[in-house]
Amino acid sequence: MIKVKVFPSAGKQEIIKKSEDSFEIWVKEKPIQGQANRAVISALAGYLEIPRENIRLIKGFKQRNKIFKINGFNHRPIKKRILLDFKAGK
């Protein structure tokens, strides 16, 4: 599970790690008809280097604070990558 605080309608696209399993993500898309949610999924997929289809929003569909689940993928490499990036200050 990954916790994300989303900032829709932002003037930038950016991902900031707050801890091993939580992020803040700014997206340009508006929170209309799932546009911002789709943009966040795309951003996470790019960051984690996994297909978008492996990321599912499970909580917070219309809220700023969301929880995503990574499906059909070995979680260990993802957790390791996030932890290594976090320790490196990325």
PDB file as gemmi writes it, atoms N, CA and C in Angstrom:
CRYST1    1.000    1.000    1.000  90.00  90.00  90.00 P 1                      
ATOM      1  N   MET A   1       0.840  -1.175   0.000  1.00  0.00           N  
ATOM      2  CA  MET A   1       0.000   0.000   0.000  1.00  0.00           C  
ATOM      3  C   MET A   1       0.887   1.241   0.000  1.00  0.00           C  
ATOM      4  N   ILE A   2       0.466   2.214  -0.772  1.00  0.00           N  
ATOM      5  CA  ILE A   2       1.181   3.483  -0.848  1.00  0.00           C  
ATOM      6  C   ILE A   2       0.199   4.597  -0.535  1.00  0.00           C  
ATOM      7  N   LYS A   3       0.578   5.469   0.386  1.00  0.00           N  
ATOM      8  CA  LYS A   3      -0.262   6.616   0.747  1.00  0.00           C  
ATOM      9  C   LYS A   3       0.200   7.823  -0.061  1.00  0.00           C  
ATOM     10  N   VAL A   4      -0.773   8.547  -0.613  1.00  0.00           N  
ATOM     11  CA  VAL A   4      -0.443   9.696  -1.452  1.00  0.00           C  
ATOM     12  C   VAL A   4      -1.328  10.879  -1.092  1.00  0.00           C  
ATOM     13  N   LYS A   5      -0.701  12.028  -0.921  1.00  0.00           N  
ATOM     14  CA  LYS A   5      -1.448  13.282  -0.793  1.00  0.00           C  
ATOM     15  C   LYS A   5      -1.341  13.968  -2.149  1.00  0.00           C  
ATOM     16  N   VAL A   6      -2.486  14.239  -2.759  1.00  0.00           N  
ATOM     17  CA  VAL A   6      -2.530  14.756  -4.128  1.00  0.00           C  
ATOM     18  C   VAL A   6      -2.831  16.246  -4.135  1.00  0.00           C  
ATOM     19  N   PHE A   7      -2.139  16.946  -5.019  1.00  0.00           N  
ATOM     20  CA  PHE A   7      -2.361  18.373  -5.238  1.00  0.00           C  
ATOM     21  C   PHE A   7      -2.755  18.554  -6.701  1.00  0.00           C  
ATOM     22  N   PRO A   8      -4.066  18.479  -7.001  1.00  0.00           N  
ATOM     23  CA  PRO A   8      -4.513  18.626  -8.391  1.00  0.00           C  
ATOM     24  C   PRO A   8      -4.476  20.083  -8.831  1.00  0.00           C  
ATOM     25  N   SER A   9      -4.613  20.294 -10.122  1.00  0.00           N  
ATOM     26  CA  SER A   9      -4.640  21.640 -10.722  1.00  0.00           C  
ATOM     27  C   SER A   9      -3.390  22.437 -10.359  1.00  0.00           C  
ATOM     28  N   ALA A  10      -2.280  21.749 -10.200  1.00  0.00           N  
ATOM     29  CA  ALA A  10      -1.021  22.421  -9.857  1.00  0.00           C  
ATOM     30  C   ALA A  10      -0.358  22.935 -11.133  1.00  0.00           C  
ATOM     31  N   GLY A  11       0.514  23.863 -10.978  1.00  0.00           N  
ATOM     32  CA  GLY A  11       1.232  24.396 -12.129  1.00  0.00           C  
ATOM     33  C   GLY A  11       2.433  23.550 -12.502  1.00  0.00           C  
ATOM     34  N   LYS A  12       2.587  22.405 -11.822  1.00  0.00           N  
ATOM     35  CA  LYS A  12       3.740  21.542 -12.069  1.00  0.00           C  
ATOM     36  C   LYS A  12       3.356  20.085 -11.871  1.00  0.00           C  
ATOM     37  N   GLN A  13       4.213  19.193 -12.343  1.00  0.00           N  
ATOM     38  CA  GLN A  13       4.087  17.762 -12.104  1.00  0.00           C  
ATOM     39  C   GLN A  13       5.299  17.396 -11.259  1.00  0.00           C  
ATOM     40  N   GLU A  14       5.062  16.880 -10.063  1.00  0.00           N  
ATOM     41  CA  GLU A  14       6.185  16.570  -9.176  1.00  0.00           C  
ATOM     42  C   GLU A  14       5.793  15.486  -8.184  1.00  0.00           C  
ATOM     43  N   ILE A  15       6.771  14.657  -7.817  1.00  0.00           N  
ATOM     44  CA  ILE A  15       6.585  13.630  -6.789  1.00  0.00           C  
ATOM     45  C   ILE A  15       7.619  13.871  -5.699  1.00  0.00           C  
ATOM     46  N   ILE A  16       7.163  13.905  -4.457  1.00  0.00           N  
ATOM     47  CA  ILE A  16       8.064  14.044  -3.317  1.00  0.00           C  
ATOM     48  C   ILE A  16       7.774  12.907  -2.347  1.00  0.00           C  
ATOM     49  N   LYS A  17       8.823  12.170  -1.984  1.00  0.00           N  
ATOM     50  CA  LYS A  17       8.676  11.114  -0.987  1.00  0.00           C  
ATOM     51  C   LYS A  17       8.668  11.741   0.391  1.00  0.00           C  
ATOM     52  N   LYS A  18       7.704  11.375   1.210  1.00  0.00           N  
ATOM     53  CA  LYS A  18       7.639  11.855   2.590  1.00  0.00           C  
ATOM     54  C   LYS A  18       8.158  10.788   3.552  1.00  0.00           C  
ATOM     55  N   SER A  19       7.998   9.525   3.189  1.00  0.00           N  
ATOM     56  CA  SER A  19       8.502   8.402   3.985  1.00  0.00           C  
ATOM     57  C   SER A  19       8.606   7.205   3.055  1.00  0.00           C  
ATOM     58  N   GLU A  20       8.885   6.035   3.627  1.00  0.00           N  
ATOM     59  CA  GLU A  20       9.038   4.831   2.811  1.00  0.00           C  
ATOM     60  C   GLU A  20       7.796   4.507   1.992  1.00  0.00           C  
ATOM     61  N   ASP A  21       6.617   4.810   2.529  1.00  0.00           N  
ATOM     62  CA  ASP A  21       5.391   4.416   1.836  1.00  0.00           C  
ATOM     63  C   ASP A  21       4.412   5.568   1.640  1.00  0.00           C  
ATOM     64  N   SER A  22       4.900   6.802   1.710  1.00  0.00           N  
ATOM     65  CA  SER A  22       3.987   7.924   1.470  1.00  0.00           C  
ATOM     66  C   SER A  22       4.650   8.981   0.589  1.00  0.00           C  
ATOM     67  N   PHE A  23       3.810   9.568  -0.252  1.00  0.00           N  
ATOM     68  CA  PHE A  23       4.268  10.539  -1.230  1.00  0.00           C  
ATOM     69  C   PHE A  23       3.346  11.742  -1.249  1.00  0.00           C  
ATOM     70  N   GLU A  24       3.866  12.848  -1.752  1.00  0.00           N  
ATOM     71  CA  GLU A  24       3.045  13.986  -2.146  1.00  0.00           C  
ATOM     72  C   GLU A  24       3.240  14.113  -3.649  1.00  0.00           C  
ATOM     73  N   ILE A  25       2.124  14.214  -4.378  1.00  0.00           N  
ATOM     74  CA  ILE A  25       2.206  14.288  -5.837  1.00  0.00           C  
ATOM     75  C   ILE A  25       1.400  15.477  -6.331  1.00  0.00           C  
ATOM     76  N   TRP A  26       2.050  16.329  -7.112  1.00  0.00           N  
ATOM     77  CA  TRP A  26       1.398  17.461  -7.761  1.00  0.00           C  
ATOM     78  C   TRP A  26       1.144  17.084  -9.210  1.00  0.00           C  
ATOM     79  N   VAL A  27      -0.088  17.309  -9.678  1.00  0.00           N  
ATOM     80  CA  VAL A  27      -0.438  17.050 -11.077  1.00  0.00           C  
ATOM     81  C   VAL A  27      -1.164  18.257 -11.646  1.00  0.00           C  
ATOM     82  N   LYS A  28      -1.037  18.446 -12.944  1.00  0.00           N  
ATOM     83  CA  LYS A  28      -1.668  19.585 -13.609  1.00  0.00           C  
ATOM     84  C   LYS A  28      -3.163  19.362 -13.844  1.00  0.00           C  
ATOM     85  N   GLU A  29      -3.570  18.107 -13.926  1.00  0.00           N  
ATOM     86  CA  GLU A  29      -4.961  17.781 -14.216  1.00  0.00           C  
ATOM     87  C   GLU A  29      -5.885  18.208 -13.084  1.00  0.00           C  
ATOM     88  N   LYS A  30      -7.120  18.521 -13.467  1.00  0.00           N  
ATOM     89  CA  LYS A  30      -8.136  18.938 -12.497  1.00  0.00           C  
ATOM     90  C   LYS A  30      -8.812  17.709 -11.889  1.00  0.00           C  
ATOM     91  N   PRO A  31      -9.366  17.868 -10.683  1.00  0.00           N  
ATOM     92  CA  PRO A  31     -10.055  16.741 -10.042  1.00  0.00           C  
ATOM     93  C   PRO A  31     -11.475  16.581 -10.575  1.00  0.00           C  
ATOM     94  N   ILE A  32     -11.579  16.415 -11.866  1.00  0.00           N  
ATOM     95  CA  ILE A  32     -12.875  16.285 -12.530  1.00  0.00           C  
ATOM     96  C   ILE A  32     -12.913  14.945 -13.253  1.00  0.00           C  
ATOM     97  N   GLN A  33     -13.930  14.151 -12.969  1.00  0.00           N  
ATOM     98  CA  GLN A  33     -14.157  12.860 -13.620  1.00  0.00           C  
ATOM     99  C   GLN A  33     -12.916  11.963 -13.601  1.00  0.00           C  
ATOM    100  N   GLY A  34     -12.178  11.988 -12.502  1.00  0.00           N  
ATOM    101  CA  GLY A  34     -11.038  11.095 -12.336  1.00  0.00           C  
ATOM    102  C   GLY A  34      -9.770  11.496 -13.066  1.00  0.00           C  
ATOM    103  N   GLN A  35      -9.742  12.687 -13.654  1.00  0.00           N  
ATOM    104  CA  GLN A  35      -8.556  13.107 -14.414  1.00  0.00           C  
ATOM    105  C   GLN A  35      -7.312  13.160 -13.529  1.00  0.00           C  
ATOM    106  N   ALA A  36      -7.420  13.770 -12.365  1.00  0.00           N  
ATOM    107  CA  ALA A  36      -6.264  13.868 -11.465  1.00  0.00           C  
ATOM    108  C   ALA A  36      -5.849  12.485 -10.966  1.00  0.00           C  
ATOM    109  N   ASN A  37      -6.807  11.622 -10.662  1.00  0.00           N  
ATOM    110  CA  ASN A  37      -6.480  10.269 -10.205  1.00  0.00           C  
ATOM    111  C   ASN A  37      -5.696   9.513 -11.270  1.00  0.00           C  
ATOM    112  N   ARG A  38      -6.120   9.621 -12.524  1.00  0.00           N  
ATOM    113  CA  ARG A  38      -5.405   8.952 -13.615  1.00  0.00           C  
ATOM    114  C   ARG A  38      -3.989   9.515 -13.762  1.00  0.00           C  
ATOM    115  N   ALA A  39      -3.845  10.818 -13.598  1.00  0.00           N  
ATOM    116  CA  ALA A  39      -2.521  11.439 -13.696  1.00  0.00           C  
ATOM    117  C   ALA A  39      -1.606  10.956 -12.569  1.00  0.00           C  
ATOM    118  N   VAL A  40      -2.162  10.792 -11.377  1.00  0.00           N  
ATOM    119  CA  VAL A  40      -1.370  10.299 -10.246  1.00  0.00           C  
ATOM    120  C   VAL A  40      -0.926   8.863 -10.505  1.00  0.00           C  
ATOM    121  N   ILE A  41      -1.813   8.038 -11.022  1.00  0.00           N  
ATOM    122  CA  ILE A  41      -1.455   6.652 -11.347  1.00  0.00           C  
ATOM    123  C   ILE A  41      -0.333   6.628 -12.378  1.00  0.00           C  
ATOM    124  N   SER A  42      -0.427   7.472 -13.386  1.00  0.00           N  
ATOM    125  CA  SER A  42       0.635   7.547 -14.401  1.00  0.00           C  
ATOM    126  C   SER A  42       1.958   7.982 -13.783  1.00  0.00           C  
ATOM    127  N   ALA A  43       1.906   8.964 -12.895  1.00  0.00           N  
ATOM    128  CA  ALA A  43       3.123   9.452 -12.244  1.00  0.00           C  
ATOM    129  C   ALA A  43       3.756   8.356 -11.385  1.00  0.00           C  
ATOM    130  N   LEU A  44       2.934   7.656 -10.613  1.00  0.00           N  
ATOM    131  CA  LEU A  44       3.456   6.566  -9.782  1.00  0.00           C  
ATOM    132  C   LEU A  44       4.041   5.449 -10.642  1.00  0.00           C  
ATOM    133  N   ALA A  45       3.358   5.105 -11.724  1.00  0.00           N  
ATOM    134  CA  ALA A  45       3.841   4.050 -12.618  1.00  0.00           C  
ATOM    135  C   ALA A  45       5.204   4.421 -13.192  1.00  0.00           C  
ATOM    136  N   GLY A  46       5.354   5.660 -13.603  1.00  0.00           N  
ATOM    137  CA  GLY A  46       6.639   6.105 -14.128  1.00  0.00           C  
ATOM    138  C   GLY A  46       7.723   6.086 -13.066  1.00  0.00           C  
ATOM    139  N   TYR A  47       7.395   6.547 -11.887  1.00  0.00           N  
ATOM    140  CA  TYR A  47       8.366   6.588 -10.795  1.00  0.00           C  
ATOM    141  C   TYR A  47       8.802   5.180 -10.384  1.00  0.00           C  
ATOM    142  N   LEU A  48       7.831   4.274 -10.248  1.00  0.00           N  
ATOM    143  CA  LEU A  48       8.124   2.911  -9.804  1.00  0.00           C  
ATOM    144  C   LEU A  48       8.567   1.996 -10.939  1.00  0.00           C  
ATOM    145  N   GLU A  49       8.477   2.503 -12.180  1.00  0.00           N  
ATOM    146  CA  GLU A  49       8.848   1.739 -13.374  1.00  0.00           C  
ATOM    147  C   GLU A  49       8.043   0.446 -13.486  1.00  0.00           C  
ATOM    148  N   ILE A  50       6.731   0.582 -13.352  1.00  0.00           N  
ATOM    149  CA  ILE A  50       5.816  -0.548 -13.502  1.00  0.00           C  
ATOM    150  C   ILE A  50       4.661  -0.112 -14.396  1.00  0.00           C  
ATOM    151  N   PRO A  51       3.912  -1.060 -14.969  1.00  0.00           N  
ATOM    152  CA  PRO A  51       2.760  -0.692 -15.798  1.00  0.00           C  
ATOM    153  C   PRO A  51       1.660  -0.024 -14.967  1.00  0.00           C  
ATOM    154  N   ARG A  52       0.963   0.920 -15.575  1.00  0.00           N  
ATOM    155  CA  ARG A  52      -0.147   1.613 -14.904  1.00  0.00           C  
ATOM    156  C   ARG A  52      -1.201   0.629 -14.413  1.00  0.00           C  
ATOM    157  N   GLU A  53      -1.399  -0.442 -15.162  1.00  0.00           N  
ATOM    158  CA  GLU A  53      -2.428  -1.428 -14.822  1.00  0.00           C  
ATOM    159  C   GLU A  53      -2.167  -2.101 -13.478  1.00  0.00           C  
ATOM    160  N   ASN A  54      -0.940  -2.032 -12.987  1.00  0.00           N  
ATOM    161  CA  ASN A  54      -0.591  -2.671 -11.713  1.00  0.00           C  
ATOM    162  C   ASN A  54      -0.874  -1.789 -10.506  1.00  0.00           C  
ATOM    163  N   ILE A  55      -1.358  -0.577 -10.745  1.00  0.00           N  
ATOM    164  CA  ILE A  55      -1.636   0.351  -9.649  1.00  0.00           C  
ATOM    165  C   ILE A  55      -3.138   0.577  -9.568  1.00  0.00           C  
ATOM    166  N   ARG A  56      -3.690   0.393  -8.371  1.00  0.00           N  
ATOM    167  CA  ARG A  56      -5.131   0.547  -8.195  1.00  0.00           C  
ATOM    168  C   ARG A  56      -5.419   1.466  -7.018  1.00  0.00           C  
ATOM    169  N   LEU A  57      -6.266   2.441  -7.252  1.00  0.00           N  
ATOM    170  CA  LEU A  57      -6.722   3.333  -6.184  1.00  0.00           C  
ATOM    171  C   LEU A  57      -7.768   2.581  -5.369  1.00  0.00           C  
ATOM    172  N   ILE A  58      -7.518   2.438  -4.062  1.00  0.00           N  
ATOM    173  CA  ILE A  58      -8.473   1.684  -3.250  1.00  0.00           C  
ATOM    174  C   ILE A  58      -9.203   2.549  -2.230  1.00  0.00           C  
ATOM    175  N   LYS A  59      -8.672   3.741  -1.939  1.00  0.00           N  
ATOM    176  CA  LYS A  59      -9.343   4.612  -0.973  1.00  0.00           C  
ATOM    177  C   LYS A  59      -9.025   6.067  -1.298  1.00  0.00           C  
ATOM    178  N   GLY A  60     -10.036   6.929  -1.166  1.00  0.00           N  
ATOM    179  CA  GLY A  60      -9.827   8.353  -1.375  1.00  0.00           C  
ATOM    180  C   GLY A  60     -10.123   8.815  -2.786  1.00  0.00           C  
ATOM    181  N   PHE A  61     -11.134   8.223  -3.409  1.00  0.00           N  
ATOM    182  CA  PHE A  61     -11.450   8.551  -4.801  1.00  0.00           C  
ATOM    183  C   PHE A  61     -11.728  10.038  -5.005  1.00  0.00           C  
ATOM    184  N   LYS A  62     -12.331  10.676  -4.023  1.00  0.00           N  
ATOM    185  CA  LYS A  62     -12.670  12.096  -4.157  1.00  0.00           C  
ATOM    186  C   LYS A  62     -12.016  12.946  -3.074  1.00  0.00           C  
ATOM    187  N   GLN A  63     -11.010  12.385  -2.422  1.00  0.00           N  
ATOM    188  CA  GLN A  63     -10.299  13.116  -1.384  1.00  0.00           C  
ATOM    189  C   GLN A  63      -8.856  13.362  -1.823  1.00  0.00           C  
ATOM    190  N   ARG A  64      -8.218  14.288  -1.143  1.00  0.00           N  
ATOM    191  CA  ARG A  64      -6.813  14.609  -1.421  1.00  0.00           C  
ATOM    192  C   ARG A  64      -5.888  13.487  -0.944  1.00  0.00           C  
ATOM    193  N   ASN A  65      -6.240  12.848   0.177  1.00  0.00           N  
ATOM    194  CA  ASN A  65      -5.434  11.749   0.716  1.00  0.00           C  
ATOM    195  C   ASN A  65      -5.950  10.435   0.159  1.00  0.00           C  
ATOM    196  N   LYS A  66      -5.056   9.686  -0.477  1.00  0.00           N  
ATOM    197  CA  LYS A  66      -5.448   8.464  -1.179  1.00  0.00           C  
ATOM    198  C   LYS A  66      -4.556   7.302  -0.770  1.00  0.00           C  
ATOM    199  N   ILE A  67      -5.066   6.098  -0.988  1.00  0.00           N  
ATOM    200  CA  ILE A  67      -4.277   4.892  -0.771  1.00  0.00           C  
ATOM    201  C   ILE A  67      -4.329   4.079  -2.057  1.00  0.00           C  
ATOM    202  N   PHE A  68      -3.135   3.697  -2.533  1.00  0.00           N  
ATOM    203  CA  PHE A  68      -3.014   2.901  -3.748  1.00  0.00           C  
ATOM    204  C   PHE A  68      -2.439   1.539  -3.401  1.00  0.00           C  
ATOM    205  N   LYS A  69      -2.860   0.538  -4.152  1.00  0.00           N  
ATOM    206  CA  LYS A  69      -2.339  -0.813  -3.993  1.00  0.00           C  
ATOM    207  C   LYS A  69      -1.610  -1.192  -5.275  1.00  0.00           C  
ATOM    208  N   ILE A  70      -0.466  -1.846  -5.113  1.00  0.00           N  
ATOM    209  CA  ILE A  70       0.298  -2.336  -6.254  1.00  0.00           C  
ATOM    210  C   ILE A  70      -0.120  -3.786  -6.473  1.00  0.00           C  
ATOM    211  N   ASN A  71      -0.645  -4.102  -7.651  1.00  0.00           N  
ATOM    212  CA  ASN A  71      -1.157  -5.438  -7.960  1.00  0.00           C  
ATOM    213  C   ASN A  71      -0.249  -6.178  -8.937  1.00  0.00           C  
ATOM    214  N   GLY A  72      -0.269  -7.514  -8.854  1.00  0.00           N  
ATOM    215  CA  GLY A  72       0.385  -8.361  -9.836  1.00  0.00           C  
ATOM    216  C   GLY A  72       1.864  -8.088 -10.009  1.00  0.00           C  
ATOM    217  N   PHE A  73       2.524  -7.761  -8.921  1.00  0.00           N  
ATOM    218  CA  PHE A  73       3.932  -7.390  -9.013  1.00  0.00           C  
ATOM    219  C   PHE A  73       4.598  -7.778  -7.713  1.00  0.00           C  
ATOM    220  N   ASN A  74       5.842  -8.177  -7.778  1.00  0.00           N  
ATOM    221  CA  ASN A  74       6.587  -8.508  -6.572  1.00  0.00           C  
ATOM    222  C   ASN A  74       6.845  -7.223  -5.797  1.00  0.00           C  
ATOM    223  N   HIS A  75       6.302  -7.103  -4.612  1.00  0.00           N  
ATOM    224  CA  HIS A  75       6.397  -5.871  -3.826  1.00  0.00           C  
ATOM    225  C   HIS A  75       7.804  -5.594  -3.301  1.00  0.00           C  
ATOM    226  N   ARG A  76       8.599  -6.622  -3.133  1.00  0.00           N  
ATOM    227  CA  ARG A  76       9.923  -6.427  -2.540  1.00  0.00           C  
ATOM    228  C   ARG A  76      10.788  -5.446  -3.341  1.00  0.00           C  
ATOM    229  N   PRO A  77      10.908  -5.577  -4.685  1.00  0.00           N  
ATOM    230  CA  PRO A  77      11.720  -4.604  -5.421  1.00  0.00           C  
ATOM    231  C   PRO A  77      11.179  -3.179  -5.314  1.00  0.00           C  
ATOM    232  N   ILE A  78       9.871  -3.027  -5.271  1.00  0.00           N  
ATOM    233  CA  ILE A  78       9.289  -1.691  -5.163  1.00  0.00           C  
ATOM    234  C   ILE A  78       9.643  -1.086  -3.814  1.00  0.00           C  
ATOM    235  N   LYS A  79       9.416  -1.831  -2.739  1.00  0.00           N  
ATOM    236  CA  LYS A  79       9.740  -1.333  -1.397  1.00  0.00           C  
ATOM    237  C   LYS A  79      11.230  -1.012  -1.300  1.00  0.00           C  
ATOM    238  N   LYS A  80      12.080  -1.888  -1.876  1.00  0.00           N  
ATOM    239  CA  LYS A  80      13.519  -1.660  -1.826  1.00  0.00           C  
ATOM    240  C   LYS A  80      13.883  -0.379  -2.571  1.00  0.00           C  
ATOM    241  N   ARG A  81      13.296  -0.171  -3.744  1.00  0.00           N  
ATOM    242  CA  ARG A  81      13.592   1.037  -4.521  1.00  0.00           C  
ATOM    243  C   ARG A  81      13.156   2.285  -3.756  1.00  0.00           C  
ATOM    244  N   ILE A  82      11.957   2.262  -3.205  1.00  0.00           N  
ATOM    245  CA  ILE A  82      11.460   3.421  -2.454  1.00  0.00           C  
ATOM    246  C   ILE A  82      12.364   3.686  -1.258  1.00  0.00           C  
ATOM    247  N   LEU A  83      12.737   2.641  -0.538  1.00  0.00           N  
ATOM    248  CA  LEU A  83      13.594   2.800   0.633  1.00  0.00           C  
ATOM    249  C   LEU A  83      14.963   3.351   0.238  1.00  0.00           C  
ATOM    250  N   LEU A  84      15.567   2.811  -0.824  1.00  0.00           N  
ATOM    251  CA  LEU A  84      16.877   3.292  -1.267  1.00  0.00           C  
ATOM    252  C   LEU A  84      16.807   4.747  -1.705  1.00  0.00           C  
ATOM    253  N   ASP A  85      15.775   5.104  -2.464  1.00  0.00           N  
ATOM    254  CA  ASP A  85      15.605   6.489  -2.900  1.00  0.00           C  
ATOM    255  C   ASP A  85      15.409   7.403  -1.698  1.00  0.00           C  
ATOM    256  N   PHE A  86      14.623   6.948  -0.727  1.00  0.00           N  
ATOM    257  CA  PHE A  86      14.353   7.769   0.454  1.00  0.00           C  
ATOM    258  C   PHE A  86      15.643   8.009   1.238  1.00  0.00           C  
ATOM    259  N   LYS A  87      16.428   6.960   1.426  1.00  0.00           N  
ATOM    260  CA  LYS A  87      17.686   7.100   2.164  1.00  0.00           C  
ATOM    261  C   LYS A  87      18.674   7.991   1.417  1.00  0.00           C  
ATOM    262  N   ALA A  88      18.597   7.980   0.077  1.00  0.00           N  
ATOM    263  CA  ALA A  88      19.497   8.802  -0.734  1.00  0.00           C  
ATOM    264  C   ALA A  88      19.022  10.252  -0.798  1.00  0.00           C  
ATOM    265  N   GLY A  89      17.830  10.508  -0.282  1.00  0.00           N  
ATOM    266  CA  GLY A  89      17.304  11.872  -0.273  1.00  0.00           C  
ATOM    267  C   GLY A  89      16.699  12.306  -1.584  1.00  0.00           C  
ATOM    268  N   LYS A  90      16.308  11.357  -2.408  1.00  0.00           N  
ATOM    269  CA  LYS A  90      15.689  11.700  -3.700  1.00  0.00           C  
ATOM    270  C   LYS A  90      14.243  12.055  -3.513  1.00  0.00           C  
TER     271      LYS A  90                                                      
END                                                                             
